Amino acid sequence: MRKLIYIFIAVCLISIQGCDDGDIITVELEFDDEFSACEGVSDLVLYKTKDDPSESLSVLISDLTLDEILAVESNDSLELALGATFYYRTYSDESLPSTLFCNDIPDEVTITSSESDACTAEILTVLTKDDEDGILASLEDLDGDGDLTNDDTDGDGLPNYIDWDDDGDNILTEDENPDPNGDGDLEDAQDTDGDGIPDYLDADDDDDGVLTRDEENDSQDQRPNNDITNSDVGADYLNPAVAETVPATAYREHTIYYTYLVTVNLQEISLSFLSQDDFDFGVLSDSGLTSSESVTPDFE
């Protein structure tokens, strides 16, 4: 939880009691780092609320949708700087409804104070793609040049970090034990034929001269691991004594997972108790920030 403490000089109204110039008042804003989003007809509202006391921070951005924030191009990130309005509100209610900003304000909710200011909302969206194959994406940079997009072991058009089957043998990478003990060190990756090439990068796992993907003797379903001639040994693609060839005709379908990280910073905020050039509004929390895509590479 981020705790923000701001001190300001109170401006006193003339009253019977009065007050001394220069009274110091401390305002504490304790909000989670995460914020939510709601779309209206043409506006987007980013908000966070808290209870005890009941307060809210919100940002209104006109003519913007969540889809536009997530429209990341091939560079995997998107930066936007848009005019917005920042609001701070307090409420007399002990707790606030979860739908406070996604519907009309309920009658039972009473706003006790409200301040706003025009600002610039700097939005950064970073898209992470992964194949969830049991290998960290950073470890799939085989040539060590820092560019994951040019490591494509099987030449199927999918770089290894988004390729379920790195060597194109129709055995999923996660099923070839690339990291048996899960410690992030691939030195102990399974290497059935002992040729120095781990199975997940080896097109012929048992070194019998027949490509793993072509060892489908019982059923040609892009799954060589269910073709077993000798159950004592296991699947034919790991049994060098079986070298029958049934040419593969297709790759298996792959799934690519997408995760979006959206952060917002507000520039030039000035309220009665808060004046900041740079205000970290936090990270967007939304179930729509994760998705997946199914892809079947062209077979050659």
C-alpha positions in Angstrom: 0.0 0.0 0.0 1.3 3.4 -0.9 1.1 6.0 1.9 1.2 9.7 0.8 1.5 12.4 3.3 1.0 16.1 2.3 1.3 19.1 4.5 -0.3 22.4 3.6 -0.9 25.8 5.1 -4.5 26.3 6.2 -6.3 29.3 5.0 -8.5 30.4 7.9 -11.9 32.0 7.5 -12.8 34.8 9.9 -14.8 33.3 12.8 -15.5 33.8 16.4 -12.6 31.5 17.3 -10.3 32.4 14.4 -7.0 30.7 13.9 -3.3 31.7 13.7 -1.7 32.2 10.3 0.5 29.3 9.4 -1.4 26.5 11.1 -0.1 23.2 9.8 -2.6 20.5 8.8 -1.5 17.1 7.8 -3.5 15.1 5.2 -2.8 11.4 4.8 -3.9 9.5 1.7 -3.5 5.8 2.0 -4.6 4.0 -1.2 -3.6 0.7 -2.8 -1.0 0.8 -5.6 -3.6 -0.7 -8.0 -6.5 1.2 -9.6 -9.5 0.1 -11.6 -11.2 1.4 -14.8 -14.7 2.0 -16.1 -15.8 3.1 -19.5 -18.7 5.5 -20.2 -20.2 6.4 -23.5 -17.1 8.4 -24.5 -15.0 8.7 -21.4 -12.7 6.5 -19.4 -12.5 6.8 -15.6 -9.5 5.4 -13.7 -10.2 5.2 -10.0 -9.3 3.9 -6.6 -11.3 4.0 -3.4 -10.8 3.3 0.3 -12.8 3.1 3.5 -12.1 4.4 7.0 -12.2 7.2 6.1 -14.1 6.9 2.8 -12.1 8.6 0.0 -11.6 8.2 -3.7 -9.0 9.3 -6.3 -10.1 9.3 -9.9 -9.0 10.4 -13.3 -11.4 11.3 -16.1 -10.1 11.1 -19.6 -12.4 12.0 -22.5 -12.6 10.2 -25.8 -10.6 7.2 -24.7 -11.3 3.5 -24.4 -9.6 0.7 -22.6 -9.0 -1.0 -26.0 -7.1 2.0 -27.1 -4.8 1.8 -24.1 -4.2 -1.9 -24.9 -3.5 -1.3 -28.6 0.1 -2.2 -28.3 1.9 -2.5 -31.6 4.9 -4.7 -32.5 7.3 -2.8 -30.2 5.4 -4.3 -27.2 4.8 -1.0 -25.5 2.6 2.1 -25.9 3.0 5.5 -24.4 0.2 8.1 -24.3 0.1 11.6 -22.8 -3.5 12.9 -22.6 -5.4 15.8 -21.0 -7.4 14.6 -18.0 -9.1 15.8 -14.8 -8.0 14.5 -11.4 -10.5 14.3 -8.6 -10.2 13.8 -4.8 -13.4 13.2 -2.9 -14.4 12.3 0.6 -17.7 10.7 1.7 -19.7 10.5 4.9 -20.4 6.8 4.3 -18.4 4.2 6.3 -17.8 2.1 3.2 -18.2 2.7 -0.5 -19.9 0.4 -3.1 -17.6 -1.4 -5.5 -19.6 0.1 -8.4 -19.2 3.7 -7.3 -17.6 4.8 -10.6 -19.2 2.3 -12.9 -22.8 3.5 -12.4 -24.6 6.6 -11.3 -23.7 7.6 -7.8 -26.2 5.8 -5.5 -28.5 8.0 -3.4 -27.1 6.5 -0.2 -23.6 7.8 -1.0 -22.9 11.3 0.2 -20.0 13.3 -1.0 -18.7 15.6 1.7 -15.9 17.3 -0.2 -14.6 17.3 -3.8 -11.6 18.9 -5.4 -10.4 18.6 -9.0 -7.7 19.9 -11.3 -6.7 19.6 -14.9 -3.6 17.5 -15.5 -1.8 15.4 -18.0 -2.2 11.6 -17.7 0.9 9.7 -18.9 -0.1 6.1 -19.6 2.4 3.4 -20.3 1.3 0.0 -21.5 3.8 -2.9 -21.7 2.8 -6.1 -23.3 4.5 -9.3 -22.3 4.2 -12.4 -24.5 5.0 -15.9 -23.3 4.4 -19.5 -24.2 4.4 -20.7 -20.5 6.5 -23.7 -21.5 8.4 -23.9 -18.3 11.4 -21.8 -19.5 11.8 -18.2 -18.5 11.7 -16.0 -21.6 15.1 -14.5 -20.7 16.6 -18.0 -21.0 15.3 -18.4 -24.5 17.8 -15.8 -25.9 20.0 -18.6 -27.2 22.5 -16.3 -29.0 22.7 -13.9 -26.0 22.1 -10.8 -28.1 19.2 -9.5 -26.0 16.8 -10.0 -28.8 14.3 -12.8 -28.3 12.6 -12.4 -31.7 15.5 -13.9 -33.7 15.8 -17.2 -31.8 13.6 -19.6 -33.7 15.1 -23.1 -33.4 12.6 -24.9 -35.7 12.2 -22.1 -38.2 8.4 -22.2 -37.9 8.1 -18.4 -37.7 7.5 -18.4 -33.9 10.5 -17.3 -31.8 11.2 -19.8 -29.0 9.9 -17.5 -26.2 6.4 -17.8 -27.7 6.7 -21.3 -29.2 5.2 -24.1 -27.2 7.4 -26.5 -29.2 10.8 -25.0 -29.6 12.3 -27.7 -31.8 9.2 -28.4 -33.9 9.0 -32.1 -33.1 5.4 -32.0 -32.0 6.3 -32.7 -28.4 5.6 -29.7 -26.2 8.7 -28.1 -24.7 7.3 -28.5 -21.2 6.9 -32.2 -21.8 10.6 -32.6 -22.7 11.8 -31.7 -19.2 13.8 -28.6 -20.0 14.2 -27.8 -16.3 13.5 -31.0 -14.3 14.0 -29.5 -10.8 12.5 -26.1 -11.7 15.5 -24.1 -10.5 15.8 -21.9 -13.6 19.1 -23.6 -14.6 18.7 -25.5 -17.9 22.0 -27.3 -17.5 20.1 -30.4 -16.3 17.6 -30.4 -19.2 16.7 -33.9 -20.4 19.0 -35.2 -23.2 17.8 -38.7 -24.1 20.5 -39.5 -26.7 23.3 -37.7 -24.8 24.4 -35.7 -27.9 24.7 -32.4 -26.0 21.5 -31.0 -27.4 18.6 -31.1 -24.9 15.5 -32.8 -26.0 13.5 -29.6 -26.2 15.9 -28.3 -28.8 16.6 -31.7 -30.5 14.6 -32.7 -33.6 15.7 -36.3 -33.2 15.5 -37.1 -29.5 16.8 -40.7 -29.6 19.3 -40.2 -32.4 17.9 -43.1 -34.5 18.0 -41.1 -37.7 14.2 -40.5 -37.8 12.9 -37.1 -36.8 10.8 -37.2 -33.6 7.8 -35.7 -35.4 7.9 -38.6 -38.0 7.7 -41.4 -35.4 3.9 -41.6 -35.4 3.4 -45.3 -36.1 0.0 -45.9 -34.5 -1.8 -42.6 -34.9 -0.9 -39.6 -37.0 -2.3 -36.9 -34.7 0.8 -34.6 -34.2 1.5 -36.4 -30.9 4.4 -38.8 -31.1 4.3 -39.4 -27.4 1.3 -41.6 -27.7 2.9 -43.9 -30.3 4.4 -46.8 -28.2 5.7 -50.0 -29.7 7.4 -51.3 -26.6 5.8 -50.1 -23.4 8.8 -51.2 -21.3 10.9 -48.6 -23.1 8.3 -45.9 -23.8 7.3 -43.8 -26.7 8.9 -44.7 -30.1 10.5 -41.2 -30.4 12.6 -42.0 -27.3 13.3 -45.6 -28.4 16.3 -45.9 -30.8 15.3 -49.5 -31.5 12.2 -48.3 -33.4 13.0 -46.3 -36.5 10.0 -46.5 -38.7 9.2 -43.3 -40.5 5.7 -41.8 -41.0 6.2 -38.3 -42.3 4.5 -35.6 -40.3 2.1 -33.3 -42.2 1.4 -30.6 -39.7 2.5 -28.8 -36.5 0.5 -28.8 -33.3 -1.6 -25.8 -32.4 0.3 -23.4 -30.1 -1.0 -21.0 -27.5 0.6 -17.6 -26.9 -0.3 -15.8 -23.7 -0.5 -12.0 -23.5 -0.2 -9.9 -20.3 -0.6 -6.2 -20.2 0.9 -3.9 -17.6 -0.7 -0.5 -17.5 0.8 2.2 -15.3 -0.3 5.9 -15.0 1.5 9.0 -13.9 -0.2 12.3 -13.5 1.6 15.5 -14.3 1.1 19.0 -12.7 -1.5 18.4 -10.0 -2.5 21.2 -7.8 -5.2 20.9 -5.1 -5.5 22.7 -1.8 -3.4 20.1 0.0 -1.5 18.5 -2.8 0.8 20.0 -5.4 3.0 17.7 -7.4 4.8 17.7 -10.7 4.7 13.9 -10.9 2.1 11.8 -9.1 2.3 8.0 -9.4 -1.4 6.9 -9.7 -0.4 3.2 -9.8 -1.0 0.0 -11.8 -4.3 -1.0 -13.5 -6.0 -4.1 -12.1 -8.4 -5.6 -14.6 -9.2 -9.2 -15.6 -9.1 -8.1 -19.3 -5.3 -7.6 -19.0 -4.6 -11.2 -19.7 -5.5 -13.1 -22.9 -4.3 -15.8 -25.2 -4.2 -16.6 -28.9 -4.1 -20.0 -30.7 -1.7 -20.2 -33.6 -0.8 -23.2 -35.8 2.5 -22.5 -37.7 2.7 -23.3 -41.4 4.2 -26.7 -42.0 7.0 -27.1 -44.5 
